[in-house]
Amino acid sequence: MHERSPGPSLAATRLPSPASLLLLLLLSLSLLAGRSHGWWCREDDEGCSLMGFRGDDLPVTGGGISEKGRFSYGFASCAGKRASMEDFYETRVDDVDGETVGLFGVFDGHGGARAAEYVKKHLFSNLIKHPKFMTDTKAAIAETFNHTDSEFLKADSSHTRDAGSTASTAILVGGRLVVANVGDSRAVVSKGGKAIAVSRDHKPDQTDERQRIEEAGGFVMWAGTWRVGGVLAVSRAFGDKLLKQYVVADPEIKVWLLFPCLVLNYNLDLQIFD
């Protein structure tokens, strides 16, 4: 969950630590001979209390294997110290035009759960229905993120309190791994024991983000941390209608081609977390 500074209409604040959601999405790809590698999610011996989570809440864990065992995935989610959970995740495997695709995401809410829950329910459904999803996946993702954002703002127009959400997503389609993110939830690839960041946090104090906000007529100021309009500590998000002119839902997208025929033993672990 993201920090907001107190204000007359946006009064949600964040505990300084820890994050309200721990979610690890472990995705193992095996692209040779239909062989699948197991997924796992392990709780520390002392439970979530080691990470500052409520000791009475056990993590929610699960996972699955795609058809023909081309990839497997697992997840773990645990509530933090807050009284209610504002964050969501989605894992799904679909058949699109006769091809198996995997869609995985973490949605970190702020100002309530409405935006994160809406994005969980609608983002991937909207994406796989996009006419360019299989042929121009990057364009489809960019258009779908903004379309879903617009639809949420319409659906949420009756609420006076603002709500927003990040999205960090990983999509397996057509022999490619496509990572798209809005906000500051993170995706990390582990390849050969080396951690590789595959997403970039969208923060108001980053040079390009600050320039974009100021060119749109907004401002960034320090209020415990750098904030858009002195309120929001993330510079891109779904929702946040009162700051929408500055806090956009344009995703940053990276694509990796997977070449199983060139690699004798190819294993890739992807972790998405908040």
C-alpha positions as CSV (number, residue, x, y, z in Angstrom):
1,M,0.0,0.0,0.0
2,H,1.2,3.5,-0.8
3,E,1.6,6.5,1.4
4,R,-0.7,9.4,1.3
5,S,-0.3,12.5,3.4
6,P,-3.3,13.5,5.5
7,G,-5.6,16.0,3.8
8,P,-9.2,17.2,3.8
9,S,-10.4,14.8,1.1
10,L,-7.5,12.2,1.0
11,A,-6.9,11.2,4.6
12,A,-5.5,7.7,4.2
13,T,-2.1,7.3,5.7
14,R,0.4,4.5,5.7
15,L,2.2,2.8,8.5
16,P,5.9,3.3,7.9
17,S,6.6,-0.4,7.8
18,P,6.1,-3.0,6.7
19,A,4.1,-3.2,3.5
20,S,0.5,-4.2,3.8
21,L,1.0,-7.1,1.5
22,L,3.7,-9.7,0.9
23,L,3.0,-11.4,-2.4
24,L,5.5,-13.5,-4.2
25,L,4.6,-14.9,-7.6
26,L,7.1,-17.6,-8.5
27,L,7.0,-18.6,-12.1
28,S,9.1,-21.4,-13.5
29,L,9.4,-21.8,-17.2
30,S,10.4,-25.0,-18.9
31,L,10.2,-24.7,-22.6
32,L,11.9,-28.0,-23.6
33,A,10.3,-31.3,-24.1
34,G,7.1,-30.3,-22.2
35,R,9.0,-30.6,-18.9
36,S,7.7,-28.6,-15.9
37,H,9.6,-27.4,-12.9
38,G,7.8,-27.2,-9.5
39,W,6.7,-24.0,-7.9
40,W,7.1,-23.4,-4.2
41,C,6.2,-20.9,-1.6
42,R,7.7,-21.3,1.9
43,E,6.8,-19.5,5.1
44,D,9.7,-18.7,7.5
45,D,9.8,-20.9,10.5
46,E,8.6,-18.2,12.7
47,G,5.8,-17.2,10.4
48,C,4.9,-13.7,9.1
49,S,5.9,-12.1,12.4
50,L,9.5,-12.2,11.2
51,M,8.5,-9.6,8.6
52,G,6.3,-7.5,10.8
53,F,3.0,-9.1,9.8
54,R,0.2,-10.1,12.1
55,G,1.0,-13.4,13.7
56,D,-2.6,-14.6,13.6
57,D,-2.9,-14.5,9.8
58,L,-1.4,-17.3,7.9
59,P,-0.3,-16.6,4.3
60,V,-2.6,-17.6,1.4
61,T,-0.7,-19.8,-0.9
62,G,-1.4,-21.7,-4.1
63,G,-0.3,-22.2,-7.7
64,G,-0.8,-24.3,-10.8
65,I,0.6,-25.8,-13.9
66,S,-0.3,-24.8,-17.5
67,E,-1.6,-27.3,-20.0
68,K,1.2,-29.6,-21.3
69,G,3.3,-28.4,-18.3
70,R,5.1,-25.6,-20.2
71,F,5.2,-23.5,-17.1
72,S,4.2,-23.6,-13.5
73,Y,3.5,-20.8,-11.0
74,G,3.0,-20.3,-7.3
75,F,1.9,-17.4,-5.0
76,A,1.9,-16.4,-1.4
77,S,-0.1,-13.5,0.1
78,C,-0.1,-12.2,3.7
79,A,-1.9,-9.3,5.3
80,G,0.2,-6.7,7.2
81,K,-0.6,-4.7,10.3
82,R,-3.6,-2.9,8.8
83,A,-7.1,-3.8,9.8
84,S,-8.1,-4.5,6.2
85,M,-6.3,-5.7,3.1
86,E,-6.2,-3.2,0.2
87,D,-4.0,-5.3,-2.2
88,F,-4.9,-8.0,-4.6
89,Y,-3.2,-10.5,-7.0
90,E,-4.3,-12.4,-10.0
91,T,-3.0,-15.6,-11.6
92,R,-4.7,-17.1,-14.6
93,V,-3.9,-19.3,-17.6
94,D,-6.1,-18.8,-20.7
95,D,-6.4,-20.2,-24.2
96,V,-6.3,-17.4,-26.7
97,D,-6.6,-18.2,-30.4
98,G,-5.5,-21.8,-29.7
99,E,-2.4,-20.7,-27.7
100,T,-1.9,-21.0,-24.0
101,V,-1.1,-17.7,-22.3
102,G,-0.2,-16.9,-18.7
103,L,-1.2,-13.7,-17.0
104,F,0.0,-12.8,-13.5
105,G,-0.2,-9.6,-11.5
106,V,0.0,-7.8,-8.2
107,F,-2.2,-4.8,-7.5
108,D,-1.3,-2.6,-4.6
109,G,-4.2,-0.4,-3.4
110,H,-4.2,2.9,-1.7
111,G,-7.1,5.0,-0.3
112,G,-9.1,1.8,0.0
113,A,-9.5,-1.5,-1.9
114,R,-11.8,-0.3,-4.7
115,A,-9.2,0.4,-7.4
116,A,-7.1,-2.7,-6.8
117,E,-10.1,-5.0,-6.7
118,Y,-11.4,-3.5,-9.9
119,V,-8.1,-3.8,-11.7
120,K,-7.8,-7.4,-10.5
121,K,-11.3,-8.2,-11.9
122,H,-11.0,-6.4,-15.2
123,L,-7.5,-5.8,-16.4
124,F,-6.6,-9.2,-17.8
125,S,-10.1,-9.9,-19.1
126,N,-10.0,-6.7,-21.0
127,L,-6.5,-7.5,-22.3
128,I,-7.2,-10.9,-23.8
129,K,-10.2,-9.5,-25.6
130,H,-8.1,-6.8,-27.2
131,P,-7.9,-7.4,-31.0
132,K,-4.1,-6.8,-31.0
133,F,-3.3,-9.0,-28.0
134,M,-1.6,-11.7,-30.0
135,T,-0.2,-9.6,-32.8
136,D,1.0,-6.4,-31.1
137,T,1.0,-7.3,-27.4
138,K,2.8,-4.1,-26.3
139,A,0.2,-1.8,-27.9
140,A,-2.6,-4.0,-26.5
141,I,-1.2,-3.7,-23.0
142,A,-0.7,0.1,-23.2
143,E,-4.2,0.6,-24.5
144,T,-5.8,-1.8,-22.1
145,F,-4.2,-0.3,-19.0
146,N,-5.5,3.2,-20.0
147,H,-8.9,1.8,-20.9
148,T,-9.3,-0.1,-17.7
149,D,-8.2,3.1,-15.8
150,S,-10.9,5.2,-17.6
151,E,-13.5,2.5,-16.9
152,F,-12.7,2.4,-13.2
153,L,-12.9,6.2,-13.0
154,K,-16.4,6.1,-14.5
155,A,-17.5,3.3,-12.2
156,D,-16.0,5.1,-9.1
157,S,-17.4,8.5,-9.9
158,S,-20.0,8.4,-7.1
159,H,-17.3,8.0,-4.4
160,T,-16.0,11.2,-2.8
161,R,-12.9,9.5,-1.4
162,D,-10.1,8.9,-3.9
163,A,-8.7,5.4,-4.4
164,G,-5.9,4.1,-6.6
165,S,-3.8,1.1,-7.3
166,T,-0.5,0.1,-8.8
167,A,-0.2,-2.9,-11.2
168,S,2.9,-5.1,-11.8
169,T,2.1,-7.7,-14.4
170,A,3.9,-10.5,-16.2
171,I,2.5,-12.1,-19.3
172,L,3.6,-15.2,-21.1
173,V,2.5,-15.1,-24.7
174,G,3.9,-16.3,-28.1
175,G,7.3,-17.3,-26.7
176,R,7.7,-14.0,-25.0
177,L,7.8,-12.7,-21.4
178,V,6.2,-9.3,-21.2
179,V,6.4,-7.3,-18.0
180,A,4.3,-4.2,-17.6
181,N,4.1,-2.0,-14.5
182,V,2.4,1.1,-13.3
183,G,3.6,2.4,-9.9
184,D,6.1,0.9,-7.5
185,S,5.3,-2.8,-7.1
186,R,8.3,-4.7,-8.5
187,A,9.1,-7.5,-10.8
188,V,12.5,-9.3,-10.5
189,V,13.8,-12.2,-12.7
190,S,16.2,-14.7,-11.2
191,K,18.3,-16.3,-13.9
192,G,21.2,-18.6,-13.1
193,G,21.1,-17.4,-9.5
194,K,21.4,-13.7,-10.5
195,A,18.6,-11.2,-9.6
196,I,17.7,-8.9,-12.5
197,A,15.2,-6.0,-12.0
198,V,12.7,-6.0,-14.8
199,S,10.5,-3.1,-13.6
200,R,11.2,0.4,-12.5
201,D,9.5,2.2,-9.6
202,H,7.5,5.2,-10.7
203,K,8.3,7.8,-8.0
204,P,7.6,11.6,-8.0
205,D,11.2,12.5,-7.5
206,Q,12.5,10.7,-10.5
207,T,13.7,13.3,-13.1
208,D,11.5,12.2,-15.9
209,E,8.4,11.7,-13.7
210,R,8.9,15.0,-12.0
211,Q,9.3,16.8,-15.4
212,R,6.1,15.1,-16.8
213,I,4.1,16.1,-13.7
214,E,5.3,19.7,-13.7
215,E,4.7,20.0,-17.5
216,A,1.1,18.9,-16.8
217,G,0.7,21.7,-14.3
218,G,1.3,19.8,-11.1
219,F,4.1,19.9,-8.5
220,V,6.1,17.6,-6.4
221,M,6.9,18.4,-2.8
222,W,8.5,16.8,0.3
223,A,6.0,15.7,3.0
224,G,7.8,12.9,4.8
225,T,8.7,11.6,1.3
226,W,8.4,13.1,-2.2
227,R,4.7,13.3,-3.2
228,V,2.6,14.4,-6.1
229,G,0.8,17.5,-5.0
230,G,2.0,16.9,-1.5
231,V,-0.3,13.9,-1.3
232,L,0.6,10.7,-3.2
233,A,4.0,9.0,-3.0
234,V,3.7,7.2,-6.3
235,S,3.6,9.0,-9.7
236,R,1.7,6.5,-11.8
237,A,-1.4,4.5,-10.8
238,F,-4.9,3.4,-11.7
239,G,-7.6,5.7,-10.2
240,D,-6.7,8.7,-8.1
241,K,-9.2,10.8,-10.0
242,L,-8.3,14.0,-8.0
243,L,-4.7,13.7,-9.3
244,K,-5.4,12.0,-12.6
245,Q,-3.9,14.8,-14.7
246,Y,-0.6,14.0,-13.1
247,V,-0.8,10.4,-11.9
248,V,-1.2,8.5,-15.2
249,A,-1.8,4.8,-15.9
250,D,0.7,4.6,-18.8
251,P,2.6,1.3,-18.3
252,E,6.3,0.8,-18.7
253,I,6.7,-2.4,-20.8
254,K,9.7,-4.7,-21.3
255,V,9.7,-7.8,-23.5
256,W,12.0,-10.8,-23.5
257,L,12.1,-13.4,-26.2
258,L,12.5,-17.0,-25.0
259,F,14.6,-19.2,-27.2
260,P,14.3,-22.8,-26.0
261,C,15.8,-24.3,-29.1
262,L,19.1,-22.5,-28.4
263,V,19.4,-23.3,-24.7
264,L,19.9,-26.9,-23.4
265,N,18.5,-26.1,-19.9
266,Y,16.6,-22.9,-19.6
267,N,15.1,-22.0,-16.2
268,L,13.6,-18.6,-15.4
269,D,12.1,-17.6,-12.0
270,L,10.1,-14.4,-12.0
271,Q,9.1,-12.8,-8.7
272,I,6.5,-10.0,-8.5
273,F,6.0,-8.4,-5.1
274,D,4.7,-5.5,-3.2
